[in-house]
Amino acid sequence: MQKEVKARLADRMEKTVEALKKDLGGIRTGRASLSIFEGLHVDYFGTPTPINHIATLSVPESRLITIQPWDPKQISDIERAIQKSDLGLNPSNDGKIIRLAIPPLTEERRKEIVKHVHKRGEEAKVAVRNIRRDSNEEMKKLEKDKHVSEDDTKRAIEEIQKITDSYIKKIDEIVSHKEKEVMEV
């Protein structure tokens, strides 16, 4: 039973870390990255469709993203979706390809983004701590129901804390890496 509790704990914490990575991937840095389009949907014949399902996205230069729709008639729909999003990018097209120039971020904007990154990291840490609390309560309930001994519960809670510490460290590393990426000029 203890192994099941620890396995669920690790699985839930891993999902939290993966969600943080995906979340931070969508935050714009000064460099061109296709991950900023992860949540962007285009109205494709009345159906909200992810942009990468209707076009080829590429990064030919460090500050340029090109989007080539498979159906050239979709250019205006894609441009509209980009303009409505909170990406702050102005698309330009030549009838076949949409080009998005990624402007360099100001120092002030970089600091705002770093604060946002730290906030997301702290939210992930809180989620990990909540998972720890749930697992600890589950172990205490098993002890109360006489499924495990008091010593086993104490050992399991110590192991749960070690697992939690390792995931908190992972989150700190991810946030630190993203901060360096954002502050890089």
N, C-alpha and C positions, 0 to 999 in steps of 0.2 A: 504493500500500500504506500509506503514511503517513497518508493521508486516512482510510482504513478504520480504522486503529488509533485515530486521534483521534475519529472518529465513534462508535466503540464506547465509547471512554473517556467522551465527553460523555453518551452515552445511559445508561451505567451510573451515572455520577455524578448525572444528573438523576433517575434512579429512586431513588437513595439519598436525595436531597433530598425527593422526593415521599413516600417512606416515612416520613421524619422528620416531615414536616408532618402526615401522617395519624396517626402515633404521638402527636404532641403534641396533636393535636386531641381525642384521647380522654382527655386529662388534665383533670380537673375543676378549674375555677376557681371563684371566688365567684359567677360569673354563670351563668345558665341557658344551656346549649348542647346542641343535639341530637346533636352529635358524640360525646358521652360514651356514646351507645348503639350506636356503630358495631360493637363486638364482641359485643354482647348478643344472645343467641339464646333464643327461647321454644319450649318443647316444644309444637308445634302438631300434634295428632293423631299423636304419635309421631315427628315429624320436627323437628329443630332448625331453626327459621326465624328470620331476622332480624326484630327487633321492628317495623321500619318496613314489613315486608311483610304484617303482619296488623293494623296500627293506624295511625291518623293521629296524628303527634306535632306539637306546637306549643309555642311559647313566648309565652304571652299577657302575661307580665310578666317583668321582669329576673331575678326569683328564683323563677319558677314554670314547671314543664313540665307540660303536660297530654297524656295518652295516651288516645285514644278508639278502642277496638278495633272493628273492623268487625263482629265477632261478639261480642256482650256476654258470652257464656259463657266467653270467653277471659280475662276480667278476672283471675280467680284465678291462671291460669297466668302471665300477664304480671307480676302482683305477686310471685309466687314467684320468677320469674327475676330480678327487680330486687333482691329481698332476698338471693338467693344470690350475686349479683354483688358485686364489691368497691367499688361506688359509694358505699356508706354512706348511702343514701337510704331513707326510709320512705314507701312509697306509701300513699295513702288514696283510697278510691273511694266514689262515690255510686250504684253500680250501673250507670252508663253511662260514666263518665269516671274515669280514674286521675289524681290530682294529686300531683305531686312538688314539695315546697317545697325549694329549694336553700338550706341554711343558710349563713350567712357563715362563711368560714374564719377560724380563729384565726391570730394572727401566727406562732406556732410551726409550724402546719400549712402555712402559706404558704411558710415557709423550707424545710421538708422537700420541698415540691413543686418549688420552685426548684432545689434540689439535684438532684432527680430529672430535671428538665428539662435541667440542665447535663450530667448523666451521659449522657442520651440524645443530646445534641448532640455530646458527645465521642465517643460510639460511632459516630455518623454521620461525624465527621471521620476516625476511624480507618478506616472503610470506604472513604472517598474516597481516603485515602492508600494503602490496599491496591490500589485500582484504579489509582492512579498508578504504583505499583511494578510491577504486572502489565503496564501499557502500556510502561513503560521497558524491562522485560525483553523484551517482544515486539520493540521497536525494536532492541535490542542483538542479538537473535537474527537479525533481518533483516540487520543489518550483518554479522554473523558468516557468514551464508549468502550474502553478497555480493549481496544484493538492493538495498541502499542504501549510499551512501558514509558515511564517518565524519562528514563535515561535516553531511550531511543528518540523521544520527542525533542529533548534538549539537543542531541546530536543533529537531528534533522533540521532544527531551527538554526543551528550554527552553520550547517551546510547551505541552507537557504540564504543566509546572510552572505556567505562567500560567493554564491552564484549571483546574488543581487549586486554585490560590490563589483564583480567582473563586468556586469552589464552596464552599471553606472560608468565604469571606466571606458567601455566601448562608446557610450554616448558622449562622454567628454572628448574622446579622440575624434569622433565624427564632427562635433561642433567646432573643435579647434581647427580641423582640416578645412572646414567650410569657411571659418573666419579668415584663415590665411588666404584662401581662394578669393574671397570678397575684397580683402584689403590689398591684394596684389594689383599693382598699377600696370 
